[in-house]
Amino acid sequence: MHVIVIGAGAIGVSTAWYLRQAGFDVTVLERRGAPAQEASFGNAGVIAPGYVTPWAAPGMPGKILRAIFARESPVLFRPSADPAMWQWIARWLRECRLERYRANKLRMQRLAFYSRTCLHALRAELAIEYEQSRGYLQLFRAQKDLDLAGPALALLRENKVPHRLVDAAGCRQIEPGLTTDTPLAGGLHLPDDESGNCPMFVRRLHQHAEAAGVRFRFQADVARLRVGVGPALQVELAPARPGTAAETLVADRVVMAAGVGSARLLRPLGLRLPLYPVKGYSATVMVRDELQAPLGALMDESFKVAITRLGNRLRVAGTAELGSRKLDLRPAALNTLIRVARDWFPVAGHYQEATLWAGARPMLPDGPPVIGATRIRGLFLNLGHGSTGWAMSCGSGKIAADQIAASAGQGDGPAIDMEGLTPARYRLAPESSDT
């Protein structure tokens, strides 16, 4: 059975690997010239199942409104006439209620914990190194930030996720490089969470997948999908050069894992998914002073900025910009990242020589991704991971492969409960689906 995976980010390459391990003939189509060149490229590097949380959370609308007018803000809002943006915001606001937040966070954590298990198994099996470190520390500048974390803390306790609240001194014991000049009310330490270099991992996994027989076609831009004769699906590629003919590939199954570009390909098939690009930024700097640099990964809860140690570099990532589809580098967003890094580790890095990046996070208004079969026979989705794609990638890939195997009469399907994680959540699944 031939399966085409569209997209070679962390999600797509993981999916291709597990499909090949299940015995399928696999082709990956990627419009860029190499794997992990879009949302997977400049992310924060955090693999924190205990932390993963929907952007739609109680108190978040008020926090965003207050931040819009701040000089340095974790959220940038660019109002436009784009109907898709306003529809997405309306659905997002409905998901900010406590009961919706709890349901969505539990779904995301269920997937993220499973994904971490899959990642560790792959790491052991393939001996992949990706500058990984263990432990994750959330920093709260003020008591009000601690108060807003109440619902998340309650879920950690309910689900017995290892964690501990620490005071400012405890934070500095975990991360000795933290300056004493920035106000610090306390922190939340998640000892089992971790971080690592996402594009490095994806490149290594791509090499293993290719050696195992997966075909990767780079600079292959998918123009459209068509329902073929019988169970087959047709994937039409855009002409490589002007004046050349379009190429059409045929597959028994297709997995859509192309991030924000997926919506354009799904719409002509009648599959309307409220997937919207929320722009994020990162800055990568060389470590200047080892003793004053972080040991692992941290999150500034006031600014929603992550600081991650990746070998001899620091990755500073964050800021959510809604309303702009351009991936230009806005100085205000990047200034916020550097400001936060300097606040906590003022002499740790060569901040004036930062390498800057902007990317589009494929976000759904409620938070969890969608993984599974659609009502178009043979078409599967693996989409909408937002800013937590790295934390969910291996598990999402394994789930998609298990779903496709089950659809071909092989195996029993995913190893975890898929409630709330399939296209049925948006009424895009086959009528027989009940999850």
Secondary structure, 3 states (H helix, E strand, C coil): CEEEEECCCHHHHHHHHHHHHCCCEEEEEECCCCCCCCCCCCCCCEECCCCCCCCCCCCHHHHHHHHHCCCCCCEEECCCCCHHHHHHHHHHHHCCCHHHHHHHHHHHHHHHHHHHHHHHHHHHHHCCCCCCEEEEEEEECCHHHHHHCHHHHHHHHHCCCCCEEECHHHHHHHCCCCCCCCCCCEEEEEEEEEECCHHHHHHHHHHHHHHCCCEEEECCCEEEEEECCCCCEEEEECCCCCCCCCEEEEECEEEECCHHHHHHHHHHHCCCCCCEEEEEEEEEEEECCHHHCCCCEEEECCCCEEEEEECCEEEEEEEEEECCCCCCCCHHHHHHHHHHHHHHCCCCECHHHCEEEEEEEEECCCCCCEEEECCCCCEEEEECEHHHHHHHHHHHHHHHHHHHHHHCCCCCCCCCCCCCCCHHHHCCCCCCCCC
